[in-house]
Amino acid sequence: MWNRLLPELSKHFTIIAPDLRGVGESGKPQGGYDKKNMAIDLHELVKKLGYKKIDIAGHDIGMMVAYAYAAQFPEEVNKLALLDALIAGVEPVWSQVKAQAWWFGFFSQPHSGEVADGRMNLILDDFFPAVSFVKNSFTRQEKAEFTRAYSVKGAATTSFLWFAFEQDIKDNQEFSKNKLAMPVLAMGSDHFAPFLGAHVRLVASNVKDCIITGSGHWIVQEQPGQVQKGLLDFFMEK
């Protein structure tokens, strides 16, 4: 998801871009897919790499994990960027979006991963445009890499476990009792998540809005220049 931004971002920062548990080259255990635990995965990685305090940016499911990371380890996060998704259980937006997002229901069905296994090229061909505004925003090479990553043995089944949100709702309702104090960037697209700034202010006290215009959900592919500028402006501001 971050491929177009890494060359420029890496000129200014040391970049860590791991696959989350359940997909690509990361492990695919049968459990542990609540975002609180997935954030602990990343925290253990950061500790092993020797970093004491970091900036975090997360998009989509990664946004949910990024919030859980900052909520659990607030003293270890300088700045947090939350990109074009929402936080499970934070109302009123959560219930509204969940009711409209058919893929939340499909991906969370017990056997949907098994149905999708070996057919991820078809799933992604349908899913990419469903939440896009810019047509054909993924290159052929990008589509091929997504398909490859989600076609690794077991990845369809385990990555779909990201969408079992019941524990996330409970955890986030607890996390939200203590608002995040670090600077937070809420970067939402005008055609998919224009609500994000107001949504994030329910869980954080120091929030900066950034609306990506002319974009659907895949903001890095649809409007990479705007996303890159927004992230650099935020993370490099003293």
C-alpha positions as protocol buffer text, in pm:
chain_id: "A"
residue {
  index: 1
  type: MET
  ca { x: 0 y: 0 z: 0 }
}
residue {
  index: 2
  type: TRP
  ca { x: 287 y: 239 z: 75 }
}
residue {
  index: 3
  type: ASN
  ca { x: 509 y: 161 z: -227 }
}
residue {
  index: 4
  type: ARG
  ca { x: 467 y: 496 z: -401 }
}
residue {
  index: 5
  type: LEU
  ca { x: 558 y: 696 z: -89 }
}
residue {
  index: 6
  type: LEU
  ca { x: 853 y: 500 z: 47 }
}
residue {
  index: 7
  type: PRO
  ca { x: 1121 y: 649 z: -182 }
}
residue {
  index: 8
  type: GLU
  ca { x: 1054 y: 1007 z: -68 }
}
residue {
  index: 9
  type: LEU
  ca { x: 967 y: 927 z: 294 }
}
residue {
  index: 10
  type: SER
  ca { x: 1288 y: 727 z: 331 }
}
residue {
  index: 11
  type: LYS
  ca { x: 1490 y: 1038 z: 246 }
}
residue {
  index: 12
  type: HIS
  ca { x: 1369 y: 1195 z: 569 }
}
residue {
  index: 13
  type: PHE
  ca { x: 1302 y: 902 z: 804 }
}
residue {
  index: 14
  type: THR
  ca { x: 1403 y: 546 z: 880 }
}
residue {
  index: 15
  type: ILE
  ca { x: 1099 y: 358 z: 748 }
}
residue {
  index: 16
  type: ILE
  ca { x: 964 y: 32 z: 894 }
}
residue {
  index: 17
  type: ALA
  ca { x: 686 y: -111 z: 676 }
}
residue {
  index: 18
  type: PRO
  ca { x: 595 y: -460 z: 805 }
}
residue {
  index: 19
  type: ASP
  ca { x: 325 y: -692 z: 686 }
}
residue {
  index: 20
  type: LEU
  ca { x: 65 y: -731 z: 961 }
}
residue {
  index: 21
  type: ARG
  ca { x: 9 y: -1075 z: 1105 }
}
residue {
  index: 22
  type: GLY
  ca { x: -202 y: -1283 z: 872 }
}
residue {
  index: 23
  type: VAL
  ca { x: -77 y: -1167 z: 533 }
}
residue {
  index: 24
  type: GLY
  ca { x: 226 y: -1158 z: 305 }
}
residue {
  index: 25
  type: GLU
  ca { x: 550 y: -1273 z: 464 }
}
residue {
  index: 26
  type: SER
  ca { x: 433 y: -1234 z: 825 }
}
residue {
  index: 27
  type: GLY
  ca { x: 314 y: -1528 z: 1034 }
}
residue {
  index: 28
  type: LYS
  ca { x: -40 y: -1659 z: 1000 }
}
residue {
  index: 29
  type: PRO
  ca { x: -145 y: -1797 z: 1339 }
}
residue {
  index: 30
  type: GLN
  ca { x: -506 y: -1901 z: 1392 }
}
residue {
  index: 31
  type: GLY
  ca { x: -577 y: -1628 z: 1648 }
}
residue {
  index: 32
  type: GLY
  ca { x: -466 y: -1297 z: 1793 }
}
residue {
  index: 33
  type: TYR
  ca { x: -623 y: -1070 z: 1529 }
}
residue {
  index: 34
  type: ASP
  ca { x: -771 y: -815 z: 1765 }
}
residue {
  index: 35
  type: LYS
  ca { x: -601 y: -482 z: 1693 }
}
residue {
  index: 36
  type: LYS
  ca { x: -474 y: -450 z: 2049 }
}
residue {
  index: 37
  type: ASN
  ca { x: -272 y: -767 z: 2002 }
}
residue {
  index: 38
  type: MET
  ca { x: -165 y: -680 z: 1647 }
}
residue {
  index: 39
  type: ALA
  ca { x: -30 y: -352 z: 1785 }
}
residue {
  index: 40
  type: ILE
  ca { x: 170 y: -550 z: 2039 }
}
residue {
  index: 41
  type: ASP
  ca { x: 321 y: -744 z: 1747 }
}
residue {
  index: 42
  type: LEU
  ca { x: 450 y: -418 z: 1604 }
}
residue {
  index: 43
  type: HIS
  ca { x: 563 y: -289 z: 1942 }
}
residue {
  index: 44
  type: GLU
  ca { x: 774 y: -602 z: 1990 }
}
residue {
  index: 45
  type: LEU
  ca { x: 925 y: -548 z: 1644 }
}
residue {
  index: 46
  type: VAL
  ca { x: 1009 y: -186 z: 1725 }
}
residue {
  index: 47
  type: LYS
  ca { x: 1171 y: -290 z: 2053 }
}
residue {
  index: 48
  type: LYS
  ca { x: 1375 y: -560 z: 1879 }
}
residue {
  index: 49
  type: LEU
  ca { x: 1498 y: -302 z: 1627 }
}
residue {
  index: 50
  type: GLY
  ca { x: 1609 y: -82 z: 1916 }
}
residue {
  index: 51
  type: TYR
  ca { x: 1377 y: 217 z: 1882 }
}
residue {
  index: 52
  type: LYS
  ca { x: 1246 y: 384 z: 2197 }
}
residue {
  index: 53
  type: LYS
  ca { x: 1006 y: 636 z: 2042 }
}
residue {
  index: 54
  type: ILE
  ca { x: 856 y: 644 z: 1692 }
}
residue {
  index: 55
  type: ASP
  ca { x: 615 y: 819 z: 1457 }
}
residue {
  index: 56
  type: ILE
  ca { x: 334 y: 599 z: 1324 }
}
residue {
  index: 57
  type: ALA
  ca { x: 117 y: 614 z: 1013 }
}
residue {
  index: 58
  type: GLY
  ca { x: -154 y: 358 z: 945 }
}
residue {
  index: 59
  type: HIS
  ca { x: -410 y: 318 z: 667 }
}
residue {
  index: 60
  type: ASP
  ca { x: -725 y: 102 z: 664 }
}
residue {
  index: 61
  type: ILE
  ca { x: -681 y: -193 z: 904 }
}
residue {
  index: 62
  type: GLY
  ca { x: -335 y: -52 z: 969 }
}
residue {
  index: 63
  type: MET
  ca { x: -503 y: 267 z: 1093 }
}
residue {
  index: 64
  type: MET
  ca { x: -693 y: 64 z: 1352 }
}
residue {
  index: 65
  type: VAL
  ca { x: -370 y: -106 z: 1461 }
}
residue {
  index: 66
  type: ALA
  ca { x: -191 y: 231 z: 1474 }
}
residue {
  index: 67
  type: TYR
  ca { x: -457 y: 369 z: 1709 }
}
residue {
  index: 68
  type: ALA
  ca { x: -430 y: 63 z: 1934 }
}
residue {
  index: 69
  type: TYR
  ca { x: -51 y: 106 z: 1941 }
}
residue {
  index: 70
  type: ALA
  ca { x: -72 y: 472 z: 2045 }
}
residue {
  index: 71
  type: ALA
  ca { x: -344 y: 399 z: 2301 }
}
residue {
  index: 72
  type: GLN
  ca { x: -133 y: 128 z: 2468 }
}
residue {
  index: 73
  type: PHE
  ca { x: 209 y: 292 z: 2442 }
}
residue {
  index: 74
  type: PRO
  ca { x: 139 y: 668 z: 2437 }
}
residue {
  index: 75
  type: GLU
  ca { x: 475 y: 764 z: 2585 }
}
residue {
  index: 76
  type: GLU
  ca { x: 650 y: 587 z: 2298 }
}
residue {
  index: 77
  type: VAL
  ca { x: 475 y: 766 z: 2011 }
}
residue {
  index: 78
  type: ASN
  ca { x: 588 y: 1109 z: 1894 }
}
residue {
  index: 79
  type: LYS
  ca { x: 318 y: 1166 z: 1632 }
}
residue {
  index: 80
  type: LEU
  ca { x: 38 y: 953 z: 1490 }
}
residue {
  index: 81
  type: ALA
  ca { x: -119 y: 968 z: 1143 }
}
residue {
  index: 82
  type: LEU
  ca { x: -452 y: 787 z: 1096 }
}
residue {
  index: 83
  type: LEU
  ca { x: -547 y: 743 z: 731 }
}
residue {
  index: 84
  type: ASP
  ca { x: -889 y: 683 z: 577 }
}
residue {
  index: 85
  type: ALA
  ca { x: -1060 y: 430 z: 799 }
}
residue {
  index: 86
  type: LEU
  ca { x: -1238 y: 444 z: 1134 }
}
residue {
  index: 87
  type: ILE
  ca { x: -1201 y: 317 z: 1488 }
}
residue {
  index: 88
  type: ALA
  ca { x: -1422 y: 20 z: 1575 }
}
residue {
  index: 89
  type: GLY
  ca { x: -1681 y: 98 z: 1841 }
}
residue {
  index: 90
  type: VAL
  ca { x: -1640 y: 478 z: 1835 }
}
residue {
  index: 91
  type: GLU
  ca { x: -1987 y: 615 z: 1769 }
}
residue {
  index: 92
  type: PRO
  ca { x: -2187 y: 742 z: 1596 }
}
residue {
  index: 93
  type: VAL
  ca { x: -1977 y: 686 z: 1283 }
}
residue {
  index: 94
  type: TRP
  ca { x: -1888 y: 324 z: 1353 }
}
residue {
  index: 95
  type: SER
  ca { x: -2242 y: 185 z: 1332 }
}
residue {
  index: 96
  type: GLN
  ca { x: -2327 y: 401 z: 1030 }
}
residue {
  index: 97
  type: VAL
  ca { x: -2026 y: 289 z: 827 }
}
residue {
  index: 98
  type: LYS
  ca { x: -2045 y: -74 z: 937 }
}
residue {
  index: 99
  type: ALA
  ca { x: -2407 y: -92 z: 819 }
}
residue {
  index: 100
  type: GLN
  ca { x: -2307 y: 33 z: 472 }
}
residue {
  index: 101
  type: ALA
  ca { x: -1974 y: -147 z: 426 }
}
residue {
  index: 102
  type: TRP
  ca { x: -2083 y: -479 z: 275 }
}
residue {
  index: 103
  type: TRP
  ca { x: -1722 y: -604 z: 281 }
}
residue {
  index: 104
  type: PHE
  ca { x: -1717 y: -585 z: 663 }
}
residue {
  index: 105
  type: GLY
  ca { x: -1994 y: -842 z: 665 }
}
residue {
  index: 106
  type: PHE
  ca { x: -1851 y: -1061 z: 390 }
}
residue {
  index: 107
  type: PHE
  ca { x: -1493 y: -1071 z: 520 }
}
residue {
  index: 108
  type: SER
  ca { x: -1609 y: -1147 z: 875 }
}
residue {
  index: 109
  type: GLN
  ca { x: -1812 y: -1456 z: 788 }
}
residue {
  index: 110
  type: PRO
  ca { x: -1655 y: -1771 z: 938 }
}
residue {
  index: 111
  type: HIS
  ca { x: -1581 y: -1940 z: 604 }
}
residue {
  index: 112
  type: SER
  ca { x: -1532 y: -1641 z: 375 }
}
residue {
  index: 113
  type: GLY
  ca { x: -1153 y: -1677 z: 377 }
}
residue {
  index: 114
  type: GLU
  ca { x: -1183 y: -2037 z: 266 }
}
residue {
  index: 115
  type: VAL
  ca { x: -1419 y: -1930 z: -13 }
}
residue {
  index: 116
  type: ALA
  ca { x: -1173 y: -1660 z: -122 }
}
residue {
  index: 117
  type: ASP
  ca { x: -864 y: -1882 z: -101 }
}
residue {
  index: 118
  type: GLY
  ca { x: -725 y: -1922 z: -451 }
}
residue {
  index: 119
  type: ARG
  ca { x: -963 y: -1657 z: -586 }
}
residue {
  index: 120
  type: MET
  ca { x: -813 y: -1339 z: -441 }
}
residue {
  index: 121
  type: ASN
  ca { x: -749 y: -1199 z: -787 }
}
residue {
  index: 122
  type: LEU
  ca { x: -1126 y: -1203 z: -847 }
}
residue {
  index: 123
  type: ILE
  ca { x: -1205 y: -1063 z: -501 }
}
residue {
  index: 124
  type: LEU
  ca { x: -958 y: -775 z: -542 }
}
residue {
  index: 125
  type: ASP
  ca { x: -1070 y: -699 z: -899 }
}
residue {
  index: 126
  type: ASP
  ca { x: -1418 y: -639 z: -758 }
}
residue {
  index: 127
  type: PHE
  ca { x: -1313 y: -473 z: -433 }
}
residue {
  index: 128
  type: PHE
  ca { x: -1061 y: -216 z: -556 }
}
residue {
  index: 129
  type: PRO
  ca { x: -1311 y: -17 z: -769 }
}
residue {
  index: 130
  type: ALA
  ca { x: -1592 y: -58 z: -514 }
}
residue {
  index: 131
  type: VAL
  ca { x: -1428 y: 193 z: -279 }
}
residue {
  index: 132
  type: SER
  ca { x: -1234 y: 399 z: -536 }
}
residue {
  index: 133
  type: PHE
  ca { x: -1312 y: 738 z: -685 }
}
residue {
  index: 134
  type: VAL
  ca { x: -1025 y: 750 z: -937 }
}
residue {
  index: 135
  type: LYS
  ca { x: -1068 y: 475 z: -1196 }
}
residue {
  index: 136
  type: ASN
  ca { x: -785 y: 229 z: -1259 }
}
residue {
  index: 137
  type: SER
  ca { x: -577 y: 377 z: -978 }
}
residue {
  index: 138
  type: PHE
  ca { x: -373 y: 58 z: -927 }
}
residue {
  index: 139
  type: THR
  ca { x: -109 y: -35 z: -1181 }
}
residue {
  index: 140
  type: ARG
  ca { x: -92 y: -387 z: -1318 }
}
residue {
  index: 141
  type: GLN
  ca { x: 220 y: -447 z: -1107 }
}
residue {
  index: 142
  type: GLU
  ca { x: 50 y: -323 z: -790 }
}
residue {
  index: 143
  type: LYS
  ca { x: -251 y: -547 z: -849 }
}
residue {
  index: 144
  type: ALA
  ca { x: -19 y: -841 z: -907 }
}
residue {
  index: 145
  type: GLU
  ca { x: 165 y: -778 z: -580 }
}
residue {
  index: 146
  type: PHE
  ca { x: -156 y: -750 z: -378 }
}
residue {
  index: 147
  type: THR
  ca { x: -279 y: -1073 z: -534 }
}
residue {
  index: 148
  type: ARG
  ca { x: 52 y: -1246 z: -462 }
}
residue {
  index: 149
  type: ALA
  ca { x: 54 y: -1134 z: -97 }
}
residue {
  index: 150
  type: TYR
  ca { x: -304 y: -1241 z: -33 }
}
residue {
  index: 151
  type: SER
  ca { x: -250 y: -1569 z: -219 }
}
residue {
  index: 152
  type: VAL
  ca { x: 31 y: -1688 z: 8 }
}
residue {
  index: 153
  type: LYS
  ca { x: -88 y: -2011 z: 167 }
}
residue {
  index: 154
  type: GLY
  ca { x: -333 y: -1932 z: 446 }
}
residue {
  index: 155
  type: ALA
  ca { x: -334 y: -1556 z: 390 }
}
residue {
  index: 156
  type: ALA
  ca { x: -692 y: -1526 z: 266 }
}
residue {
  index: 157
  type: THR
  ca { x: -828 y: -1707 z: 571 }
}
residue {
  index: 158
  type: THR
  ca { x: -613 y: -1531 z: 830 }
}
residue {
  index: 159
  type: SER
  ca { x: -628 y: -1179 z: 687 }
}
residue {
  index: 160
  type: PHE
  ca { x: -1008 y: -1199 z: 685 }
}
residue {
  index: 161
  type: LEU
  ca { x: -986 y: -1249 z: 1062 }
}
residue {
  index: 162
  type: TRP
  ca { x: -892 y: -880 z: 1081 }
}
residue {
  index: 163
  type: PHE
  ca { x: -1263 y: -809 z: 1031 }
}
residue {
  index: 164
  type: ALA
  ca { x: -1386 y: -982 z: 1348 }
}
residue {
  index: 165
  type: PHE
  ca { x: -1428 y: -653 z: 1535 }
}
residue {
  index: 166
  type: GLU
  ca { x: -1608 y: -762 z: 1852 }
}
residue {
  index: 167
  type: GLN
  ca { x: -1299 y: -752 z: 2077 }
}
residue {
  index: 168
  type: ASP
  ca { x: -1178 y: -431 z: 1910 }
}
residue {
  index: 169
  type: ILE
  ca { x: -1502 y: -258 z: 2001 }
}
residue {
  index: 170
  type: LYS
  ca { x: -1458 y: -349 z: 2368 }
}
residue {
  index: 171
  type: ASP
  ca { x: -1090 y: -250 z: 2369 }
}
residue {
  index: 172
  type: ASN
  ca { x: -1146 y: 81 z: 2192 }
}
residue {
  index: 173
  type: GLN
  ca { x: -1430 y: 182 z: 2419 }
}
residue {
  index: 174
  type: GLU
  ca { x: -1186 y: 131 z: 2707 }
}
residue {
  index: 175
  type: PHE
  ca { x: -899 y: 308 z: 2529 }
}
residue {
  index: 176
  type: SER
  ca { x: -1118 y: 607 z: 2444 }
}
residue {
  index: 177
  type: LYS
  ca { x: -1168 y: 687 z: 2814 }
}
residue {
  index: 178
  type: ASN
  ca { x: -819 y: 838 z: 2798 }
}
residue {
  index: 179
  type: LYS
  ca { x: -777 y: 1069 z: 2499 }
}
residue {
  index: 180
  type: LEU
  ca { x: -449 y: 1054 z: 2309 }
}
residue {
  index: 181
  type: ALA
  ca { x: -235 y: 1359 z: 2385 }
}
residue {
  index: 182
  type: MET
  ca { x: 29 y: 1337 z: 2109 }
}
residue {
  index: 183
  type: PRO
  ca { x: -24 y: 1524 z: 1779 }
}
residue {
  index: 184
  type: VAL
  ca { x: -257 y: 1322 z: 1555 }
}
residue {
  index: 185
  type: LEU
  ca { x: -318 y: 1368 z: 1182 }
}
residue {
  index: 186
  type: ALA
  ca { x: -662 y: 1260 z: 1059 }
}
residue {
  index: 187
  type: MET
  ca { x: -623 y: 1212 z: 683 }
}
residue {
  index: 188
  type: GLY
  ca { x: -949 y: 1118 z: 515 }
}
residue {
  index: 189
  type: SER
  ca { x: -1062 y: 1125 z: 152 }
}
residue {
  index: 190
  type: ASP
  ca { x: -1340 y: 1355 z: 41 }
}
residue {
  index: 191
  type: HIS
  ca { x: -1535 y: 1069 z: -120 }
}
residue {
  index: 192
  type: PHE
  ca { x: -1490 y: 804 z: 148 }
}
residue {
  index: 193
  type: ALA
  ca { x: -1394 y: 933 z: 494 }
}
residue {
  index: 194
  type: PRO
  ca { x: -1457 y: 1309 z: 519 }
}
residue {
  index: 195
  type: PHE
  ca { x: -1583 y: 1243 z: 871 }
}
residue {
  index: 196
  type: LEU
  ca { x: -1242 y: 1134 z: 998 }
}
residue {
  index: 197
  type: GLY
  ca { x: -1136 y: 1455 z: 1173 }
}
residue {
  index: 198
  type: ALA
  ca { x: -1448 y: 1470 z: 1390 }
}
residue {
  index: 199
  type: HIS
  ca { x: -1428 y: 1096 z: 1450 }
}
residue {
  index: 200
  type: VAL
  ca { x: -1067 y: 1107 z: 1570 }
}
residue {
  index: 201
  type: ARG
  ca { x: -1138 y: 1404 z: 1798 }
}
residue {
  index: 202
  type: LEU
  ca { x: -1351 y: 1170 z: 2005 }
}
residue {
  index: 203
  type: VAL
  ca { x: -1035 y: 979 z: 2103 }
}
residue {
  index: 204
  type: ALA
  ca { x: -759 y: 1240 z: 2073 }
}
residue {
  index: 205
  type: SER
  ca { x: -717 y: 1598 z: 2195 }
}
residue {
  index: 206
  type: ASN
  ca { x: -458 y: 1737 z: 1950 }
}
residue {
  index: 207
  type: VAL
  ca { x: -591 y: 1660 z: 1602 }
}
residue {
  index: 208
  type: LYS
  ca { x: -503 y: 1812 z: 1266 }
}
residue {
  index: 209
  type: ASP
  ca { x: -736 y: 1753 z: 969 }
}
residue {
  index: 210
  type: CYS
  ca { x: -615 y: 1671 z: 619 }
}
residue {
  index: 211
  type: ILE
  ca { x: -873 y: 1603 z: 349 }
}
residue {
  index: 212
  type: ILE
  ca { x: -744 y: 1427 z: 35 }
}
residue {
  index: 213
  type: THR
  ca { x: -951 y: 1567 z: -251 }
}
residue {
  index: 214
  type: GLY
  ca { x: -1062 y: 1379 z: -560 }
}
residue {
  index: 215
  type: SER
  ca { x: -1008 y: 1043 z: -392 }
}
residue {
  index: 216
  type: GLY
  ca { x: -1182 y: 734 z: -268 }
}
residue {
  index: 217
  type: HIS
  ca { x: -1045 y: 499 z: -5 }
}
residue {
  index: 218
  type: TRP
  ca { x: -715 y: 410 z: -176 }
}
residue {
  index: 219
  type: ILE
  ca { x: -563 y: 751 z: -115 }
}
residue {
  index: 220
  type: VAL
  ca { x: -200 y: 650 z: -175 }
}
residue {
  index: 221
  type: GLN
  ca { x: -284 y: 509 z: -519 }
}
residue {
  index: 222
  type: GLU
  ca { x: -545 y: 769 z: -610 }
}
residue {
  index: 223
  type: GLN
  ca { x: -373 y: 1089 z: -491 }
}
residue {
  index: 224
  type: PRO
  ca { x: -15 y: 1003 z: -388 }
}
residue {
  index: 225
  type: GLY
  ca { x: 112 y: 1361 z: -417 }
}
residue {
  index: 226
  type: GLN
  ca { x: -143 y: 1496 z: -171 }
}
residue {
  index: 227
  type: VAL
  ca { x: -82 y: 1213 z: 75 }
}
residue {
  index: 228
  type: GLN
  ca { x: 295 y: 1252 z: 58 }
}
residue {
  index: 229
  type: LYS
  ca { x: 275 y: 1627 z: 118 }
}
residue {
  index: 230
  type: GLY
  ca { x: 31 y: 1584 z: 405 }
}
residue {
  index: 231
  type: LEU
  ca { x: 248 y: 1328 z: 581 }
}
residue {
  index: 232
  type: LEU
  ca { x: 572 y: 1519 z: 532 }
}
residue {
  index: 233
  type: ASP
  ca { x: 419 y: 1847 z: 648 }
}
residue {
  index: 234
  type: PHE
  ca { x: 285 y: 1677 z: 960 }
}
residue {
  index: 235
  type: PHE
  ca { x: 580 y: 1463 z: 1059 }
}
residue {
  index: 236
  type: MET
  ca { x: 847 y: 1722 z: 979 }
}
residue {
  index: 237
  type: GLU
  ca { x: 677 y: 2014 z: 1153 }
}
residue {
  index: 238
  type: LYS
  ca { x: 865 y: 2106 z: 1469 }
}
